[in-house]
Amino acid sequence: MEEIIQNMHFTNICWAILAPMILIILDILTGLVIAWKNGDFKSSIMRAGLSKKFGEFVYILIGILTKFALGTELILYFTVGYICLMEISSLAENCDKLGVKIPDKLKEKLNNKE
């Protein structure tokens, strides 16, 4: 168990893949709940969103390839950091739409004034 806990840091390639994937899945799920709640679930919107998420996954794969091909982790961790930041802000917007209160200053920064 200690070995598992010691390996739980973001310099591990496994977490560089898992962290954004977990956030992406949570973003998809919260988006589905919002669509279901509002009664405006549309497969065309879902396809567009999923294609964007697939593009983010491709960026992660490119980062992994450059890590092994060029021996630099900079591109991988920049890409993962950027995707995680995007997904966290999207999750905050989704949670606001679901009724979870967020501070007004954060709401203004997210442009989520609905």
Phi and psi restraints in degrees (value plus and minus 20) as a CYANA .aco file:
   2 GLU   PHI     -81.2   -41.2
   2 GLU   PSI     -57.9   -17.9
   3 GLU   PHI     -83.3   -43.3
   3 GLU   PSI     -59.2   -19.2
   4 ILE   PHI     -84.5   -44.5
   4 ILE   PSI     -65.0   -25.0
   5 ILE   PHI     -85.3   -45.3
   5 ILE   PSI     -59.1   -19.1
   6 GLN   PHI     -85.8   -45.8
   6 GLN   PSI     -49.2    -9.2
   7 ASN   PHI    -106.2   -66.2
   7 ASN   PSI     -18.8    21.2
   8 MET   PHI    -109.4   -69.4
   8 MET   PSI      52.5    92.5
   9 HIS   PHI    -162.5  -122.5
   9 HIS   PSI     138.5   178.5
  10 PHE   PHI     -98.3   -58.3
  10 PHE   PSI     -20.6    19.4
  11 THR   PHI    -104.1   -64.1
  11 THR   PSI     -27.1    12.9
  12 ASN   PHI    -102.2   -62.2
  12 ASN   PSI     111.3   151.3
  13 ILE   PHI     -78.3   -38.3
  13 ILE   PSI     -51.7   -11.7
  14 CYS   PHI     -81.5   -41.5
  14 CYS   PSI     -64.3   -24.3
  15 TRP   PHI     -92.3   -52.3
  15 TRP   PSI     -46.3    -6.3
  16 ALA   PHI     -86.1   -46.1
  16 ALA   PSI     -44.6    -4.6
  17 ILE   PHI    -112.6   -72.6
  17 ILE   PSI     -64.3   -24.3
  18 LEU   PHI     -87.8   -47.8
  18 LEU   PSI     -62.1   -22.1
  19 ALA   PHI     -78.3   -38.3
  19 ALA   PSI     -73.3   -33.3
  20 PRO   PHI     -87.6   -47.6
  20 PRO   PSI     -53.3   -13.3
  21 MET   PHI     -86.0   -46.0
  21 MET   PSI     -60.0   -20.0
  22 ILE   PHI     -83.3   -43.3
  22 ILE   PSI     -64.5   -24.5
  23 LEU   PHI     -84.8   -44.8
  23 LEU   PSI     -59.2   -19.2
  24 ILE   PHI     -82.6   -42.6
  24 ILE   PSI     -65.1   -25.1
  25 ILE   PHI     -83.4   -43.4
  25 ILE   PSI     -62.4   -22.4
  26 LEU   PHI     -83.1   -43.1
  26 LEU   PSI     -58.5   -18.5
  27 ASP   PHI     -84.8   -44.8
  27 ASP   PSI     -62.7   -22.7
  28 ILE   PHI     -82.2   -42.2
  28 ILE   PSI     -65.7   -25.7
  29 LEU   PHI     -83.6   -43.6
  29 LEU   PSI     -64.1   -24.1
  30 THR   PHI     -86.7   -46.7
  30 THR   PSI     -55.2   -15.2
  31 GLY   PHI     -83.7   -43.7
  31 GLY   PSI     -60.4   -20.4
  32 LEU   PHI     -84.5   -44.5
  32 LEU   PSI     -60.4   -20.4
  33 VAL   PHI     -84.2   -44.2
  33 VAL   PSI     -61.7   -21.7
  34 ILE   PHI     -81.9   -41.9
  34 ILE   PSI     -66.8   -26.8
  35 ALA   PHI     -81.8   -41.8
  35 ALA   PSI     -62.1   -22.1
  36 TRP   PHI     -84.5   -44.5
  36 TRP   PSI     -63.9   -23.9
  37 LYS   PHI     -82.5   -42.5
  37 LYS   PSI     -61.4   -21.4
  38 ASN   PHI    -105.0   -65.0
  38 ASN   PSI     -26.6    13.4
  39 GLY   PHI      48.9    88.9
  39 GLY   PSI       7.3    47.3
  40 ASP   PHI    -145.4  -105.4
  40 ASP   PSI      22.0    62.0
  41 PHE   PHI     -90.6   -50.6
  41 PHE   PSI     102.1   142.1
  42 LYS   PHI    -151.6  -111.6
  42 LYS   PSI     108.8   148.8
  43 SER   PHI     -85.2   -45.2
  43 SER   PSI     -50.1   -10.1
  44 SER   PHI     -86.5   -46.5
  44 SER   PSI     -59.1   -19.1
  45 ILE   PHI     -88.1   -48.1
  45 ILE   PSI     -59.5   -19.5
  46 MET   PHI     -84.4   -44.4
  46 MET   PSI     -61.7   -21.7
  47 ARG   PHI     -81.9   -41.9
  47 ARG   PSI     -61.5   -21.5
  48 ALA   PHI     -83.7   -43.7
  48 ALA   PSI     -63.1   -23.1
  49 GLY   PHI     -85.7   -45.7
  49 GLY   PSI     -61.9   -21.9
  50 LEU   PHI     -87.7   -47.7
  50 LEU   PSI     -54.1   -14.1
  51 SER   PHI     -86.9   -46.9
  51 SER   PSI     -55.4   -15.4
  52 LYS   PHI     -84.9   -44.9
  52 LYS   PSI     -62.8   -22.8
  53 LYS   PHI     -84.9   -44.9
  53 LYS   PSI     -56.3   -16.3
  54 PHE   PHI     -83.5   -43.5
  54 PHE   PSI     -60.0   -20.0
  55 GLY   PHI     -81.1   -41.1
  55 GLY   PSI     -59.0   -19.0
  56 GLU   PHI     -83.5   -43.5
  56 GLU   PSI     -60.0   -20.0
  57 PHE   PHI     -83.1   -43.1
  57 PHE   PSI     -58.3   -18.3
  58 VAL   PHI     -82.2   -42.2
  58 VAL   PSI     -60.4   -20.4
  59 TYR   PHI     -80.7   -40.7
  59 TYR   PSI     -60.1   -20.1
  60 ILE   PHI     -82.9   -42.9
  60 ILE   PSI     -63.8   -23.8
  61 LEU   PHI     -82.6   -42.6
  61 LEU   PSI     -59.3   -19.3
  62 ILE   PHI     -82.2   -42.2
  62 ILE   PSI     -61.4   -21.4
  63 GLY   PHI     -81.0   -41.0
  63 GLY   PSI     -60.8   -20.8
  64 ILE   PHI     -85.5   -45.5
  64 ILE   PSI     -63.6   -23.6
  65 LEU   PHI     -81.4   -41.4
  65 LEU   PSI     -61.9   -21.9
  66 THR   PHI     -88.2   -48.2
  66 THR   PSI     -50.7   -10.7
  67 LYS   PHI     -80.3   -40.3
  67 LYS   PSI     -65.2   -25.2
  68 PHE   PHI    -103.1   -63.1
  68 PHE   PSI     -53.7   -13.7
  69 ALA   PHI     -97.1   -57.1
  69 ALA   PSI     -60.7   -20.7
  70 LEU   PHI    -124.7   -84.7
  70 LEU   PSI     -31.2     8.8
  71 GLY   PHI      55.4    95.4
  71 GLY   PSI      -2.5    37.5
  72 THR   PHI    -139.0   -99.0
  72 THR   PSI     118.2   158.2
  73 GLU   PHI    -116.2   -76.2
  73 GLU   PSI     -26.0    14.0
  74 LEU   PHI     -77.5   -37.5
  74 LEU   PSI     -67.9   -27.9
  75 ILE   PHI     -85.0   -45.0
  75 ILE   PSI     -62.9   -22.9
  76 LEU   PHI     -79.4   -39.4
  76 LEU   PSI     -71.5   -31.5
  77 TYR   PHI     -93.1   -53.1
  77 TYR   PSI     -50.3   -10.3
  78 PHE   PHI     -85.1   -45.1
  78 PHE   PSI     -66.4   -26.4
  79 THR   PHI     -82.4   -42.4
  79 THR   PSI     -67.2   -27.2
  80 VAL   PHI     -82.8   -42.8
  80 VAL   PSI     -63.0   -23.0
  81 GLY   PHI     -81.9   -41.9
  81 GLY   PSI     -63.1   -23.1
  82 TYR   PHI     -84.9   -44.9
  82 TYR   PSI     -65.2   -25.2
  83 ILE   PHI     -84.1   -44.1
  83 ILE   PSI     -62.2   -22.2
  84 CYS   PHI     -82.0   -42.0
  84 CYS   PSI     -61.4   -21.4
  85 LEU   PHI     -83.4   -43.4
  85 LEU   PSI     -63.1   -23.1
  86 MET   PHI     -81.5   -41.5
  86 MET   PSI     -65.1   -25.1
  87 GLU   PHI     -88.6   -48.6
  87 GLU   PSI     -57.6   -17.6
  88 ILE   PHI     -85.3   -45.3
  88 ILE   PSI     -61.4   -21.4
  89 SER   PHI     -87.3   -47.3
  89 SER   PSI     -57.4   -17.4
  90 SER   PHI     -85.7   -45.7
  90 SER   PSI     -59.7   -19.7
  91 LEU   PHI     -83.6   -43.6
  91 LEU   PSI     -58.8   -18.8
  92 ALA   PHI     -83.5   -43.5
  92 ALA   PSI     -62.9   -22.9
  93 GLU   PHI     -81.7   -41.7
  93 GLU   PSI     -64.9   -24.9
  94 ASN   PHI     -83.7   -43.7
  94 ASN   PSI     -62.6   -22.6
  95 CYS   PHI     -84.2   -44.2
  95 CYS   PSI     -56.7   -16.7
  96 ASP   PHI     -82.1   -42.1
  96 ASP   PSI     -62.4   -22.4
  97 LYS   PHI     -86.3   -46.3
  97 LYS   PSI     -46.1    -6.1
  98 LEU   PHI    -103.9   -63.9
  98 LEU   PSI     -24.1    15.9
  99 GLY   PHI      84.7   124.7
  99 GLY   PSI     -18.3    21.7
 100 VAL   PHI     -99.7   -59.7
 100 VAL   PSI     101.7   141.7
 101 LYS   PHI     -90.9   -50.9
 101 LYS   PSI     114.1   154.1
 102 ILE   PHI    -145.0  -105.0
 102 ILE   PSI     134.8   174.8
 103 PRO   PHI     -77.9   -37.9
 103 PRO   PSI     124.4   164.4
 104 ASP   PHI     -78.8   -38.8
 104 ASP   PSI     -58.9   -18.9
 105 LYS   PHI     -82.8   -42.8
 105 LYS   PSI     -60.1   -20.1
 106 LEU   PHI     -87.8   -47.8
 106 LEU   PSI     -59.4   -19.4
 107 LYS   PHI     -81.7   -41.7
 107 LYS   PSI     -60.9   -20.9
 108 GLU   PHI     -83.0   -43.0
 108 GLU   PSI     -61.7   -21.7
 109 LYS   PHI     -86.7   -46.7
 109 LYS   PSI     -53.3   -13.3
 110 LEU   PHI    -101.8   -61.8
 110 LEU   PSI     -29.3    10.7
 111 ASN   PHI      37.8    77.8
 111 ASN   PSI      21.1    61.1
 112 ASN   PHI    -135.8   -95.8
 112 ASN   PSI      45.3    85.3
 113 LYS   PHI    -114.3   -74.3
 113 LYS   PSI      -3.9    36.1
